[in-house]
């Protein structure tokens, strides 16, 4: 049950979006932009991981969305490189899928994620 204040805030937000001509962005679209940024800045490589371990989360922070990977979430630990220069990151399964799709696509070829329709 929504309160009167909640209804007013929601209506104001809707009118603001209508005026600006922008639809609310889905979480996936925001994460897709984040993955693209990490790839562009070299924080995540375009090459495949040298090692991938899948399991359940232990509370480690996802490198992409920066939220904890809970024990009920599938977690991917990815290792890059070898020897002294090796590093590893943890991601949610869904964040891994976004990274893998973006890194494998020719630059600019992945379509943007569409906002949800109401």
QUIKASUL-V683800 format. One record per backbone hydrogen bond with DSSP energy under -1.0 kcal/mol. NH is the residue of the N-H (numbers start at 0). CO is the residue of the C=O. If there is no record, write none. Layout:
NH_CO / NH_CO
This chain:
6_2 / 7_3 / 8_4 / 9_5 / 10_6 / 11_7 / 12_8 / 13_9 / 14_10 / 15_11 / 16_12 / 17_13 / 18_14 / 19_15 / 20_16 / 21_16 / 29_25 / 30_26 / 31_27 / 32_28 / 33_29 / 34_30 / 35_31 / 36_32 / 37_33 / 38_34 / 39_35 / 40_36 / 42_37 / 43_37 / 49_78 / 50_78 / 52_76 / 54_74 / 56_72 / 58_68 / 61_66 / 62_89 / 65_61 / 68_59 / 72_69 / 74_54 / 75_90 / 76_52 / 77_88 / 78_50 / 79_86 / 85_82 / 86_79 / 88_77 / 90_75 / 92_73 / 95_91 / 96_92 / 97_93 / 98_94 / 99_95 / 100_96 / 101_97 / 102_98 / 103_99 / 104_100 / 108_105
